[in-house]
């Protein structure tokens, strides 16, 4: 992690107030600040989240990496999001389920394709 990204993350936390990394990440994603979103989502593992919020973090982390052009990481997170959705579709709001399908298609995969376990 570069010193610049640490300062940017800390600044985002201060601007949002007492926001958690999850809240900072979602806010940064909604503002299309994908580098800040990626930075914030890296810190989410340390906080307790509901199953729905954990599923949303997985989805938005994948969407963030897709927006940043890192398809390797995007595929990993989006695959996990698809597996989560297949296990419990109620964890995703309809808008997030559509985002997941759109991202899947953007990766050149069809909605009915199985999640990617390993790619060579």
C-alpha positions, 0 to 999 in steps of 0.5 A: 500500500503506497503512502498516498493511498493510505492518506487518501483512505484516511482522508475519506474516513475523516470526510465521512466521519466515523464511517466504517471501511464498508461505508467508505468503500460503498460511498467511494464506489457510488462516486466512481472513485474506484481506487479509494473504493478498492482501498476501503474494501481491503479493510472490510475483513476486520469488521463484523457484517451481516451476510447481506452486507458481506455479499454486497462487499464481495459484489462491489469489490468485484465491480470495483476491480472490474472498473479498474481493469483488473479482470483477474481479481474481478473474476475472483470476487464476482465468482464468489458473489455468484456462488453466494447468490446461488446459495441464497438469492435473498442476500442481493437486492434486485439492483445488485443482482442486475449489476452482478449479471451485467458484470458477468456479461462484461467479462464475456460470460453468459448469465447461465454460465457456471461460476469460474472456479479456476481459469487458465 
